[in-house]
Amino acid sequence: MIEGFRFVPQSVTVSVGDSVRWINNDNADHTTTSDGPSWDSGVLTPGRSFTRVFATRGTFTYHCAIHPSMTGTITVQ
């Protein structure tokens, strides 16, 4: 979830094959953008969501391209 100019929770652990869904519950536009080449949600206006399936193990860091101080981590086991 995106709320209060934060990713909530900021860190999450999932299993291979699980999906993660970000819902923009904030009053501003945001993105969820991988620090590597893995994904970019594009602009999520308030109320919009983005879902990604994590098919490989690893640690994936991401940020909001509009507000770079917003960061998060997904660990896939």
C-alpha positions as CSV (number, residue, x, y, z in Angstrom):
1,M,0.0,0.0,0.0
2,I,1.1,3.6,-0.6
3,E,0.1,6.0,2.1
4,G,1.4,9.1,3.7
5,F,4.2,9.3,1.1
6,R,5.5,5.9,2.3
7,F,5.3,2.3,1.1
8,V,3.5,0.3,3.9
9,P,5.1,-2.0,4.9
10,Q,8.5,-0.7,3.7
11,S,9.9,-4.3,3.6
12,V,8.1,-7.5,2.9
13,T,9.1,-11.2,2.4
14,V,7.3,-13.4,-0.1
15,S,7.7,-16.8,-1.7
16,V,8.6,-17.5,-5.3
17,G,5.5,-17.2,-7.4
18,D,3.7,-14.8,-5.0
19,S,2.4,-11.5,-6.2
20,V,2.7,-8.1,-4.5
21,R,0.0,-5.4,-5.0
22,W,0.6,-1.8,-4.4
23,I,-2.5,0.4,-3.9
24,N,-2.1,4.2,-4.0
25,N,-4.2,5.3,-1.0
26,D,-2.4,8.6,-0.9
27,N,-3.6,11.9,-2.3
28,A,-0.7,12.3,-4.7
29,D,0.6,10.4,-7.8
30,H,3.3,7.8,-7.1
31,T,5.1,5.0,-8.9
32,T,6.7,1.7,-7.8
33,T,9.9,1.5,-9.8
34,S,12.6,-1.1,-9.4
35,D,16.1,0.0,-8.7
36,G,17.1,-2.5,-11.4
37,P,15.5,-3.2,-14.7
38,S,12.8,-5.4,-13.2
39,W,9.6,-3.3,-13.3
40,D,8.0,0.2,-13.4
41,S,4.4,0.6,-12.6
42,G,4.1,3.9,-14.4
43,V,2.2,6.7,-12.6
44,L,-0.4,5.5,-10.1
45,T,-2.9,8.2,-9.5
46,P,-4.8,8.0,-6.2
47,G,-6.9,4.9,-6.0
48,R,-5.0,3.0,-8.7
49,S,-3.1,-0.2,-8.1
50,F,-0.2,-2.2,-9.6
51,T,0.5,-6.0,-9.2
52,R,3.7,-7.8,-9.9
53,V,4.4,-11.6,-9.7
54,F,7.9,-12.4,-8.3
55,A,9.1,-15.5,-10.1
56,T,12.7,-15.6,-8.9
57,R,14.5,-15.5,-5.6
58,G,16.3,-12.4,-4.6
59,T,16.1,-9.1,-2.9
60,F,14.5,-6.3,-4.9
61,T,14.7,-2.7,-3.9
62,Y,12.4,-0.1,-5.3
63,H,11.4,3.6,-5.1
64,C,8.9,6.1,-6.2
65,A,10.2,7.9,-9.3
66,I,8.3,11.0,-8.4
67,H,9.3,11.0,-4.7
68,P,12.8,9.3,-4.6
69,S,12.9,9.3,-0.8
70,M,10.1,6.8,-0.8
71,T,11.8,3.3,-0.9
72,G,11.0,-0.3,-0.2
73,T,12.4,-3.8,-0.3
74,I,10.9,-7.1,-1.3
75,T,12.7,-10.3,-0.4
76,V,11.7,-13.4,-2.4
77,Q,12.5,-16.8,-0.8
